[in-house]
Amino acid sequence: MRIITGSARGCRLKTPKGMSTRPTSDRIKESLFNILGNRVYGCRVLDLFAGTGNLGLEALSRGAAEAVLIDKATAPLIRENAVHTKLQERAEIRAGDVTAELGRLVRGGRQFDLIFCDPPYRKGLWEQALPIIDRTELLAPGGILIVEQGGDENVIPELQTLNNVMTRTYGRTTQLRFYERIGEGEP
C-alpha cells in the first residue's frame, strides 16, 4: 500500500501485523480520489477508523489543509506513517473510540469538508457513526461524507440531514457511498 500522488507520492505505508485491518486497496482509493478531484485541496479531513492512515494521508499528500485521523487500535502506526510521509505537521492522530472522539469533536465545534468512514466490514460500526454525523454539524456546508462498506451491507440507518448522492460498487466486496447534506448538490 502506498501514497498514490502528491507530495508523498510513492511512499509505502506500514500495515499492522496480525490484525484484521482491511486497508482500502490502491484501485479503490485511486477511483475515490478521481471522483473527488480538486475538492481535496485545502479541505479539512476527518478519517474515521483510519487503520493505516491510508485515506487521510493520501488527502494530505494531495493538498488537504489538515486531517484528524482516529483509530483506537492503530494510532501509533498512523503516527509512524505520518512521519514517514512527512505529513505529520498537518495530521492530528487520536487513539480513541470513534464514537467518543466524534463527541469530543462536536463539543469542540470542529467541522470537516471531507469525512472518510471506513470501518471493518459487517461489525455495525459505520451504522453507529453515520447517525452521529447526520445529527451534528461535523460535516461542513458543502462537505462530503464517504462511507466504505461491504458489498452486502445495504441497510442504511434513518437519516434526517444526509442524502446518499452516489454509490460506487467494486466487485462483490466493496461499496463507496457518498453523502451530502440534503439540498446541497452532488459531488
trRosetta pair geometry for C-beta under 8 A, 3 or more apart (Angstrom, degrees):
i j d omega theta_ij theta_ji phi_ij phi_ji
1 12 7.0 106 78 -158 51 68
1 13 4.9 -47 101 52 102 105
1 15 6.3 97 25 -59 127 115
1 23 5.3 -20 -95 117 158 155
1 26 6.7 -174 -129 -56 62 92
1 52 6.5 88 99 85 150 166
1 54 6.1 -59 169 -108 133 120
2 10 6.0 -24 179 -156 132 26
2 11 6.3 155 -157 80 81 39
2 12 5.0 -47 -96 -97 87 53
2 13 6.6 179 -101 -1 29 82
2 26 6.8 18 45 -97 80 125
3 6 6.8 -83 162 56 116 99
3 8 4.3 18 85 107 169 100
3 9 5.9 -121 109 -105 99 24
3 10 6.7 -28 68 31 84 24
3 11 4.7 24 20 51 116 91
3 13 7.1 106 -39 -43 76 102
3 57 6.3 -93 -92 126 112 104
3 58 5.7 179 -135 -99 77 69
3 61 4.9 133 -170 -54 131 169
3 85 6.0 104 -36 -125 147 128
4 9 6.9 -34 120 -128 28 76
4 26 6.5 138 -80 -154 108 94
4 29 6.5 177 -27 113 132 115
4 30 5.6 158 -123 -89 162 89
4 33 7.0 178 59 44 141 152
4 58 6.4 33 21 -136 93 114
4 61 8.0 144 51 95 60 142
5 9 5.0 6 -136 -100 31 108
5 33 7.9 179 39 125 112 151
5 61 6.9 146 94 126 44 116
5 62 6.4 55 91 -89 91 92
6 9 5.7 158 54 -52 44 85
6 58 7.5 134 22 -167 137 52
6 60 7.8 146 133 104 153 47
6 61 3.3 129 86 144 133 81
6 62 4.2 -111 -72 -74 138 46
6 63 6.6 -142 -132 -25 120 72
7 60 8.0 -68 48 130 116 75
7 61 5.2 -145 47 -150 74 65
7 63 7.9 122 -15 -65 106 61
7 86 7.4 -103 136 83 112 108
7 87 7.5 134 85 -81 119 96
8 11 4.5 -48 171 11 94 132
8 57 6.9 -55 65 164 158 100
8 60 7.6 37 2 96 129 93
8 61 4.1 -92 34 -109 98 118
8 85 3.9 17 -137 -164 147 100
8 86 6.5 179 -92 47 101 84
8 87 6.0 -51 -46 -41 141 116
9 61 6.8 142 -52 176 56 129
11 61 8.0 -157 30 -99 119 140
11 84 6.2 148 -176 131 125 96
11 85 4.7 151 100 -104 164 82
13 23 7.8 159 89 -133 133 157
13 52 4.9 93 147 159 132 129
13 53 6.9 -160 -145 65 135 90
13 54 6.1 -154 48 -89 171 76
13 57 7.1 141 -94 67 129 153
13 81 4.8 26 -142 -132 91 126
13 84 7.5 150 -114 79 53 137
13 85 7.6 -9 -88 -50 85 119
14 52 6.9 -175 82 -143 53 107
14 77 5.9 -130 96 -160 110 96
14 80 5.8 -19 34 107 138 128
14 81 5.9 -139 33 -73 85 93
14 84 7.3 127 -12 -7 100 160
15 21 6.7 -165 -169 85 92 128
15 23 6.3 -95 -115 -23 116 135
15 52 5.5 -46 -105 -87 65 132
15 77 7.8 47 -151 -177 17 141
16 19 4.0 -4 116 27 131 129
16 21 5.0 96 38 10 119 136
16 51 7.7 -115 -2 -169 114 74
16 52 7.4 -141 -16 -79 81 84
16 73 7.6 9 -97 131 163 107
16 74 5.7 -97 -57 -109 129 114
16 77 5.8 -84 -72 -63 85 167
19 73 6.9 145 -142 145 146 136
19 74 7.5 -178 94 -75 172 110
20 120 6.5 46 115 -120 107 135
21 51 4.7 132 -161 -144 118 104
21 52 6.9 120 152 -38 144 85
21 73 7.9 -160 -69 95 109 128
21 74 6.6 57 -86 -60 145 147
21 120 7.6 -102 -117 -80 40 98
22 51 7.5 -97 58 -113 41 149
22 120 6.3 109 17 -119 110 69
22 121 6.9 -21 48 -4 156 97
23 51 5.5 176 -91 132 73 146
23 52 5.2 -3 -98 10 124 126
23 54 5.1 117 -157 -36 107 153
24 28 5.2 -115 -176 85 93 117
24 29 4.9 113 121 -63 116 95
24 32 7.5 -20 173 0 146 147
24 54 5.6 -178 41 110 95 142
24 55 6.1 61 20 -60 143 101
24 118 6.1 -57 -52 -154 111 153
24 148 6.2 -103 -94 -116 112 172
25 28 4.8 88 58 12 86 99
25 29 6.7 -153 92 -6 41 90
25 170 8.0 -165 46 147 124 152
25 174 8.0 -139 15 -19 110 165
26 29 5.5 -58 -141 42 30 113
26 30 6.0 33 159 -23 66 106
27 30 6.0 -55 -148 34 24 109
27 31 6.6 24 153 -16 60 108
27 170 7.4 143 111 -153 109 136
28 31 5.6 -55 -150 38 33 113
28 32 6.2 38 151 -23 67 106
28 148 7.5 86 151 -127 140 128
28 170 5.3 -59 -96 -54 105 172
28 174 6.0 -49 -102 122 149 156
28 176 7.1 160 -171 -46 106 123
29 32 5.6 -53 -147 35 31 115
29 33 6.4 19 159 -9 65 108
29 54 6.7 -101 -96 155 143 112
29 55 6.8 -147 -124 -95 105 74
29 58 6.2 -163 -178 -78 124 172
30 33 6.1 -60 -144 43 28 102
30 34 6.2 34 154 -23 64 107
31 34 5.7 -55 -148 34 29 114
31 35 6.6 31 153 -20 63 102
31 168 6.8 -169 142 147 128 156
31 170 7.4 165 45 -83 159 124
31 176 7.8 -178 105 5 112 152
32 35 5.9 -56 -157 32 30 110
32 36 6.5 20 151 -12 65 109
32 55 7.7 -39 105 -126 153 107
32 146 6.6 89 -152 -174 118 160
32 176 6.1 -166 -96 -124 101 161
33 36 5.4 -51 -141 42 40 111
33 37 7.8 136 162 -49 55 24
33 40 6.8 -3 -144 -41 90 147
33 58 6.5 -108 -69 146 140 126
33 59 7.9 -160 -107 -85 110 65
33 62 6.7 -176 -155 -57 130 164
34 37 6.9 25 -179 -67 34 67
35 166 7.6 -179 -167 117 140 154
35 168 7.4 -130 -62 -32 152 149
35 178 7.5 -128 142 -69 142 144
35 187 6.5 45 156 124 99 130
36 39 4.9 -110 -180 56 78 109
36 40 5.3 69 134 -46 126 97
36 114 7.3 43 -139 -121 137 135
36 144 7.3 -162 -114 67 97 154
36 187 7.1 -51 -103 -177 54 127
37 40 7.5 -175 93 0 32 90
38 41 5.4 -28 -172 10 71 117
39 43 6.7 30 151 -42 67 141
39 113 7.7 -159 166 148 91 117
39 114 7.2 129 129 -73 103 121
39 144 7.1 48 141 6 149 133
39 187 7.3 -74 -17 -155 166 92
40 43 5.8 -101 -161 25 33 121
40 45 7.9 16 -149 -72 82 122
40 59 5.3 -144 -156 -145 116 80
40 62 4.7 21 111 106 143 124
40 63 6.2 108 113 65 92 86
40 64 5.4 -69 173 -64 83 89
40 114 6.7 7 -114 -39 65 164
41 62 6.9 -98 -71 138 67 82
41 63 4.0 -5 -119 107 74 132
41 64 7.2 -121 -118 -73 19 41
42 63 6.5 -18 -30 143 54 99
42 64 7.1 -68 40 -137 10 35
42 65 5.2 32 -160 -45 42 103
43 59 7.4 -72 72 -179 107 120
43 64 5.1 -50 64 -130 75 86
43 65 6.4 -169 69 12 18 92
43 112 7.7 65 163 -177 95 67
43 113 3.7 -116 -155 74 105 136
43 114 5.0 67 134 -4 143 110
43 143 8.0 130 -157 -121 122 88
44 64 7.3 128 -97 -177 15 100
44 65 6.0 -37 -74 63 62 109
44 66 5.5 -3 -125 63 75 93
44 67 7.7 165 -169 -86 49 42
44 110 8.0 -152 155 -177 142 91
44 111 6.9 88 77 101 144 62
44 112 4.8 -125 109 -127 96 59
44 113 5.1 111 44 6 71 90
44 114 7.4 169 83 30 44 75
44 140 7.2 89 53 -18 115 139
45 56 5.6 157 125 -132 130 78
45 59 4.6 116 -84 110 161 155
45 60 7.3 -117 34 -54 143 75
45 64 4.8 3 -20 -173 122 154
45 66 7.0 -165 31 98 77 48
45 67 4.0 -18 73 -109 110 87
45 68 7.2 -173 97 27 61 60
45 112 6.3 69 -142 -159 11 114
45 113 7.3 -45 -70 59 51 81
45 114 4.9 -23 -108 76 76 103
45 115 7.5 159 -161 -88 53 35
45 116 7.2 14 -173 -2 100 100
46 67 7.4 175 -80 -157 23 65
46 68 5.1 -9 -116 62 70 101
46 70 7.6 3 -173 1 84 110
46 105 7.4 60 -117 -149 136 166
46 110 8.0 114 -78 134 124 124
46 112 4.1 -78 -13 -82 107 170
46 114 7.4 178 27 95 65 54
46 115 4.5 -8 64 -116 105 80
46 116 7.1 -168 95 31 56 64
46 138 7.0 -23 -2 172 166 112
47 50 4.3 71 124 -100 110 101
47 53 7.0 90 108 -138 157 53
47 55 5.3 163 -126 82 119 101
47 56 3.3 -89 -24 -54 149 115
47 59 7.7 -170 -62 19 116 132
47 67 6.0 24 -8 -179 110 113
47 68 7.0 -174 28 90 71 51
47 69 4.4 -8 65 -113 116 73
47 70 6.9 172 89 23 63 66
47 115 8.0 -174 -75 -157 30 49
47 116 4.7 3 -120 58 67 114
47 118 7.7 -25 -166 24 80 107
48 70 5.6 -10 -120 60 52 111
48 98 5.2 73 -159 -143 101 128
48 102 7.7 15 -107 -70 126 106
48 115 6.9 25 -8 -178 109 93
48 116 6.5 -167 29 94 71 61
48 117 4.6 0 61 -111 124 67
48 118 7.1 146 80 25 71 58
48 119 7.1 -38 126 -54 96 88
48 129 5.8 116 160 -148 161 158
49 70 7.3 -5 -35 92 29 83
49 71 6.0 76 -152 -100 29 91
49 98 6.1 -26 -53 -69 75 145
49 117 6.7 64 24 -164 109 53
49 118 5.5 -147 85 78 108 55
49 119 3.9 -163 -76 -89 171 64
49 120 7.2 -137 -169 -10 137 60
49 125 6.4 89 -72 135 143 143
50 53 5.2 25 161 -89 116 50
50 54 7.7 168 -180 27 70 66
50 55 7.2 -131 -138 46 72 93
50 56 5.7 -24 -133 1 118 128
50 69 4.0 68 -100 -171 165 94
50 70 5.9 135 -14 56 109 37
50 71 4.4 -114 47 -31 83 114
50 74 7.1 -139 85 79 83 114
50 78 5.7 42 112 -99 130 141
50 93 7.9 -118 65 -132 160 85
50 116 7.9 86 -102 89 70 117
50 118 7.8 75 -105 58 28 104
51 54 6.4 -13 81 6 113 105
51 71 6.0 176 -39 -102 25 156
51 74 5.8 31 -159 51 28 159
51 78 7.9 119 92 -75 32 103
51 118 7.1 -63 -6 102 121 112
52 74 6.8 -68 -76 157 37 147
52 77 6.3 -71 -124 131 57 118
52 78 6.8 149 173 -90 26 70
52 81 5.9 99 170 -51 78 163
53 56 5.4 -73 -164 59 70 104
53 57 4.5 64 139 -24 100 115
53 69 5.2 12 -117 -155 87 160
53 77 7.6 -164 -8 114 105 80
53 78 3.9 126 -53 -137 117 88
53 81 4.7 174 51 83 133 136
53 82 6.2 -109 -175 -54 166 84
53 91 7.4 23 -153 -150 132 143
53 93 7.6 -43 -94 -105 123 113
54 57 6.5 -66 -138 41 11 103
54 58 6.3 12 160 -20 55 112
55 58 5.7 -54 -146 34 28 113
55 59 6.5 29 155 -19 63 104
55 116 4.4 170 125 -166 149 174
55 118 6.3 133 -11 1 146 146
56 59 5.7 -53 -151 34 32 112
56 60 6.6 31 151 -16 65 104
56 67 4.1 139 -170 171 103 143
56 68 7.7 -112 -135 73 141 27
56 69 4.4 -150 49 -84 168 107
56 78 8.0 26 61 -155 131 120
56 91 6.9 103 137 -126 119 103
56 116 6.8 -138 -59 36 74 134
57 60 5.5 -49 -147 37 37 113
57 61 6.2 42 152 -22 66 104
57 67 7.4 -144 -68 68 38 162
57 69 7.7 11 -41 -73 78 148
57 81 6.1 -87 -62 134 160 112
57 82 6.4 -142 -99 -94 113 66
57 85 5.5 99 -170 47 124 166
57 87 5.6 140 -141 64 84 156
57 91 7.0 0 -91 -92 77 138
58 61 5.6 -53 -148 35 31 115
58 62 6.4 21 154 -11 64 110
59 62 5.8 -65 -149 44 30 105
59 64 4.1 29 146 -20 93 142
59 67 5.9 126 79 -82 118 132
59 114 6.5 -175 -135 95 148 145
59 116 7.9 -155 -31 -25 137 129
60 63 7.8 157 -174 21 28 10
60 64 5.0 -71 -86 56 43 103
60 66 7.8 16 -103 -139 100 17
60 67 5.3 -91 -57 -4 107 129
60 85 7.8 106 88 119 121 132
60 87 4.4 100 119 -162 141 133
60 90 5.4 157 -138 90 120 124
60 91 6.3 -47 -66 -66 161 95
61 85 6.7 -76 -75 176 110 129
61 87 6.5 -70 -64 -79 71 139
64 67 5.8 61 111 -54 138 99
64 90 7.4 152 98 145 82 137
64 114 7.2 -95 -116 43 128 134
65 90 6.8 -155 150 -153 38 126
66 90 4.9 -135 -110 -172 57 86
66 91 7.7 176 -163 -78 63 28
66 92 7.0 27 176 -5 106 102
67 90 6.4 64 17 131 79 89
67 91 5.4 -14 69 -113 97 68
67 92 7.1 -168 97 30 48 71
68 92 4.7 -24 -108 73 71 107
68 93 7.9 168 -160 -84 51 25
68 94 6.5 14 -176 -5 95 115
68 105 7.1 141 114 -102 168 130
68 110 7.5 28 -19 174 155 154
68 112 7.5 -103 30 -86 110 129
69 75 8.0 150 109 -121 95 71
69 78 5.2 -166 118 -176 138 147
69 82 7.8 -165 26 -64 147 125
69 91 6.1 -6 3 -166 117 100
69 92 7.2 162 21 81 68 51
69 93 5.1 -20 68 -110 99 71
69 94 7.1 172 84 25 47 72
70 93 7.9 161 -83 -161 36 49
70 94 4.7 -17 -106 69 80 105
70 96 6.6 -53 -154 58 103 79
70 98 5.5 120 123 -108 131 75
70 101 4.9 168 -132 101 143 164
71 74 4.5 -17 119 52 136 89
71 75 5.7 -179 74 -59 78 66
71 78 6.3 136 38 -33 120 136
71 95 7.2 -26 84 -116 52 56
71 98 7.9 4 -98 -68 41 96
72 75 7.2 -33 -154 -25 12 106
72 95 6.0 84 -136 -176 38 63
72 96 5.8 -38 -94 141 82 8
72 97 5.6 26 -71 -74 132 44
72 98 7.4 -95 -28 -31 100 70
74 77 4.5 -48 -173 43 87 119
74 78 5.8 95 125 -28 89 93
75 78 5.5 -52 -145 34 35 113
75 79 6.5 39 155 -22 66 101
75 93 5.3 134 -156 157 88 110
75 94 6.8 -100 -113 105 128 23
75 95 3.3 -90 -3 -81 161 94
76 79 5.6 -50 -152 32 35 115
76 80 6.7 38 150 -20 64 102
76 95 7.6 28 -33 -84 67 134
77 80 5.5 -49 -152 33 36 114
77 81 6.4 33 151 -16 66 105
78 81 5.7 -57 -149 40 33 110
78 82 6.2 37 151 -23 67 105
78 91 7.7 -155 153 165 101 135
78 93 5.0 164 103 -130 121 130
79 82 5.6 -52 -146 34 30 112
79 83 6.5 28 155 -16 64 105
79 88 7.2 52 -157 -118 64 113
79 93 5.3 -135 -71 48 81 166
80 83 5.9 -59 -151 38 29 108
80 84 6.1 29 152 -20 66 110
81 84 5.5 -52 -140 38 33 115
81 85 6.2 20 162 -8 66 110
82 85 6.2 -64 -145 46 25 100
82 87 5.2 -101 -155 77 71 84
82 88 4.1 105 136 -86 106 73
82 91 4.3 -125 -133 62 137 157
82 93 6.6 -133 -15 -46 150 127
83 86 7.4 25 -177 -79 34 37
83 88 5.0 23 -80 -48 58 135
87 90 6.0 -62 -179 50 75 96
87 91 5.5 72 124 -28 89 119
88 91 5.4 -71 -132 44 35 110
94 101 5.3 126 125 -130 145 137
96 100 5.5 -100 157 82 116 114
96 101 4.6 136 86 -59 118 107
96 104 7.9 35 94 8 159 141
97 100 4.3 71 72 15 102 110
97 101 6.6 179 83 -10 49 88
98 101 5.7 -60 -142 42 30 110
98 102 6.2 37 157 -26 66 103
98 119 7.6 -91 -9 -84 163 118
98 125 7.2 76 44 -173 145 108
98 128 7.9 115 88 97 114 113
98 129 6.0 -38 134 -90 130 118
99 102 5.8 -49 -149 29 28 113
99 103 6.9 31 150 -18 60 103
99 128 6.1 -53 -79 144 117 121
99 129 7.1 -128 -82 -88 70 70
99 132 6.8 178 -134 -53 73 157
100 103 5.7 -53 -157 33 35 115
100 104 6.7 34 148 -18 66 103
101 104 5.4 -50 -148 35 38 113
101 105 6.4 40 152 -20 67 103
102 105 5.7 -54 -149 36 32 112
102 106 6.4 35 152 -21 65 104
102 129 6.7 169 -58 -138 152 83
102 132 4.9 58 137 139 151 146
102 133 7.4 -91 -149 -63 133 72
102 136 7.6 160 166 28 101 158
102 138 6.9 -42 -157 -77 90 155
103 106 5.7 -53 -148 34 31 112
103 107 6.3 28 156 -15 65 107
103 132 7.7 -82 -61 -155 68 132
104 107 5.8 -55 -146 40 31 109
104 108 6.2 26 155 -15 64 112
105 108 5.6 -62 -147 43 29 110
105 110 4.3 -70 -170 50 85 128
105 138 6.2 57 116 -115 121 110
106 109 7.8 42 174 -66 32 25
106 110 7.4 -78 -69 44 23 82
106 132 7.8 -116 -46 174 137 99
106 136 4.8 -76 -114 -152 123 145
106 137 7.4 118 -136 46 83 73
106 138 6.2 -63 -83 -63 82 97
110 138 6.8 19 96 -128 82 73
111 137 6.1 -49 -95 137 105 88
111 138 6.3 172 -121 -161 52 28
111 139 7.3 5 -158 118 82 7
111 140 4.1 94 158 -75 116 91
111 143 7.5 -153 170 -41 93 150
112 115 5.2 100 99 -66 134 88
112 138 6.1 -1 22 165 98 77
112 139 6.5 -45 68 -108 81 43
112 140 6.1 -156 74 -12 24 98
112 143 6.2 103 105 -145 60 150
113 140 5.1 -34 -83 46 57 129
113 142 7.2 -18 -140 97 88 88
113 143 4.6 -151 -151 -110 37 95
113 144 7.5 20 154 23 61 72
114 143 6.4 -145 -59 -159 35 91
114 144 5.7 2 -115 62 69 87
114 146 7.6 0 -169 2 84 104
115 133 6.5 169 116 -130 168 143
115 138 6.9 62 -77 131 145 110
115 139 5.9 -82 -5 -93 132 91
115 143 6.9 57 -7 156 93 123
115 144 7.4 -160 32 101 69 49
115 145 4.5 -14 66 -114 110 76
115 146 7.1 176 89 26 57 63
116 146 5.5 -16 -112 67 62 100
116 148 7.5 8 -171 -6 88 105
117 126 5.3 113 141 -125 119 96
117 129 5.4 179 -139 100 133 144
117 130 7.1 147 123 -70 173 75
117 133 7.7 -106 -57 -23 140 151
117 145 6.7 16 -3 -177 115 96
117 146 7.0 179 28 89 73 50
117 147 4.7 -20 72 -108 110 72
117 148 7.2 -176 90 23 56 67
118 147 7.7 169 -74 -158 52 41
118 148 4.2 21 -114 43 88 119
119 123 6.4 -110 139 58 119 114
119 125 3.5 -122 149 89 168 134
119 126 5.3 -160 27 -47 115 79
119 129 7.4 159 -29 -3 129 135
120 123 5.0 46 88 -2 101 134
120 125 6.6 81 49 12 72 140
121 149 6.5 116 -119 -166 83 53
121 150 3.7 94 -155 -57 124 106
121 153 6.7 -149 -157 -29 88 135
122 150 5.5 23 -42 -16 87 153
122 152 8.0 18 -79 73 109 100
122 153 6.6 -146 -77 -73 64 116
124 127 5.0 -60 -162 45 63 121
124 128 6.3 67 141 -27 82 100
125 128 5.8 -54 -154 31 35 109
125 129 6.5 25 154 -13 68 108
126 129 5.6 -57 -143 42 39 108
126 130 5.9 48 159 -34 71 104
126 147 5.2 103 -164 -155 137 117
126 149 5.6 -101 37 -86 160 109
126 153 7.7 88 54 145 128 149
127 130 6.2 -38 -135 22 26 116
127 131 7.9 23 167 -10 52 99
127 155 7.7 14 -105 97 131 90
127 157 5.4 130 -158 -40 80 113
128 131 7.3 -66 -168 33 28 100
128 132 7.3 22 147 -14 61 112
129 132 5.7 -64 -159 36 41 113
129 133 6.3 33 153 -16 75 107
130 133 5.9 -60 -150 39 31 107
130 134 6.1 36 153 -26 67 110
130 145 7.9 124 -124 147 76 147
130 147 6.7 -2 -84 -84 112 144
130 156 7.5 -106 140 -163 167 80
130 157 5.5 155 86 40 124 122
130 159 6.9 -74 152 -86 108 114
130 162 7.3 -120 -174 57 91 158
130 179 7.9 126 -142 -24 101 167
131 134 5.1 -51 -141 35 36 120
131 135 6.2 13 167 -5 69 109
131 157 5.2 -75 -54 124 103 150
131 158 7.9 39 -99 70 110 60
131 159 7.1 -144 -101 -100 64 71
132 135 6.7 -70 -146 44 24 93
132 136 6.2 -2 164 0 63 122
132 138 7.6 35 129 1 85 143
133 136 6.4 -76 -138 48 25 97
133 138 5.3 -85 -130 61 73 127
133 139 5.8 65 -179 -27 102 110
133 145 6.0 110 147 -107 153 151
133 162 7.0 47 108 -56 99 144
134 157 7.9 -140 -6 97 151 115
134 159 4.6 -134 -125 -142 145 90
134 160 5.8 117 160 38 112 78
134 161 5.4 151 -170 45 71 88
134 162 4.8 -93 -109 -1 89 114
135 160 6.5 61 -87 38 78 125
135 161 7.2 143 -86 13 37 119
137 140 7.8 49 167 -95 79 43
139 143 4.4 -159 -176 82 78 130
139 144 7.8 -168 -154 41 115 7
139 145 5.6 -60 -99 -49 136 107
139 162 7.5 81 35 -93 160 107
139 179 7.9 -71 -118 106 166 103
139 181 6.6 172 107 -51 121 96
140 143 4.2 107 56 -39 72 125
141 181 6.8 -50 -124 21 55 148
141 184 6.8 -168 -166 -118 68 135
142 180 7.8 -18 -152 -150 24 112
142 184 5.9 -159 -90 -175 44 126
142 185 7.9 9 -125 45 72 112
143 180 7.3 166 85 -129 47 73
143 181 7.6 67 51 -16 78 100
144 178 5.9 -26 -165 -162 110 96
144 179 7.1 137 -163 70 57 50
144 180 6.0 -35 -104 -82 65 84
144 187 5.4 55 -104 -91 139 121
145 162 6.6 -30 38 -138 138 133
145 178 7.4 142 77 -160 52 45
145 179 4.2 -20 64 62 103 106
145 180 7.6 178 21 -73 80 35
146 176 5.9 -13 -169 -169 103 99
146 177 7.1 155 -155 77 51 47
146 178 5.6 -16 -101 -100 76 67
146 179 7.6 -171 -75 20 30 76
147 176 7.3 153 77 -156 47 48
147 177 4.6 -11 57 57 99 100
147 179 7.0 41 -8 -9 104 114
148 174 6.5 -17 -168 -161 94 102
148 175 7.3 161 -152 83 47 49
148 176 5.6 -20 -98 -100 71 73
149 153 4.3 -104 159 73 119 133
149 174 7.6 140 78 -152 35 55
149 175 5.3 -22 67 62 83 97
149 177 6.8 3 16 1 114 111
150 153 4.3 96 58 -13 89 108
150 173 6.7 -67 -148 -174 67 55
150 174 7.1 -65 -130 -98 29 42
150 175 7.2 14 97 16 22 94
151 169 6.5 78 -128 -151 94 99
151 170 7.8 -121 -82 64 108 59
151 171 7.0 -89 -74 100 147 67
151 172 4.8 165 98 164 169 43
151 173 4.9 -124 -16 -144 120 2
151 174 5.9 -17 -56 2 87 18
151 175 5.7 130 -106 -31 48 91
152 172 7.9 19 -44 171 90 82
153 175 7.2 -144 59 34 87 124
156 159 7.2 -43 148 -15 108 111
156 164 6.9 -77 -124 -43 167 139
156 177 7.8 178 -100 -163 126 169
159 162 4.5 -69 176 56 142 91
159 163 7.6 -171 102 -70 133 37
159 179 7.9 -112 -163 -145 169 136
161 181 5.5 -26 161 -139 93 82
161 182 5.8 -122 -162 6 45 101
162 179 4.4 13 -177 179 113 127
162 180 7.2 152 -148 79 68 20
162 181 6.5 -59 -98 -101 51 41
162 182 7.1 -140 -102 -36 3 79
163 179 6.4 149 69 -152 35 73
163 180 5.9 -27 58 66 90 70
163 181 7.3 40 12 145 93 16
163 182 4.7 108 -34 -91 118 67
163 183 8.0 121 -5 -8 142 46
164 167 6.5 18 169 -53 116 99
164 177 5.4 -43 -137 -172 109 110
164 178 7.1 109 -158 71 59 49
164 179 5.6 -41 -92 -92 51 80
165 178 5.4 -60 63 101 87 98
165 179 6.8 134 7 -122 85 26
165 180 5.3 13 -15 15 137 105
165 186 4.7 -179 175 -122 133 80
165 187 6.4 139 95 -1 131 86
166 177 7.5 162 88 -155 53 44
166 178 4.2 11 56 42 95 122
166 186 6.8 98 -41 -162 108 104
166 187 6.2 -84 8 37 138 112
167 175 6.0 -13 -169 -171 99 109
167 176 7.0 161 -154 83 49 53
167 177 5.1 -11 -105 -104 84 72
167 178 7.4 -150 -70 18 39 76
168 175 7.0 154 81 -158 47 58
168 176 4.6 0 55 53 98 102
168 178 8.0 50 -4 -18 94 104
169 174 7.3 148 -160 91 50 56
169 175 5.3 -23 -103 -103 69 80
170 173 7.0 -45 95 65 84 78
170 174 4.3 -13 60 73 106 106
170 175 7.4 -173 19 -81 75 30
170 176 7.5 52 -13 -11 109 95
171 174 6.6 52 53 27 89 84
178 187 5.3 -76 170 -1 149 140
180 184 4.7 -132 157 71 117 113
180 185 6.8 -72 136 71 165 53
180 186 7.1 -156 8 -111 147 33
180 187 6.9 -179 -50 -48 123 82
181 184 4.5 69 66 -13 87 132
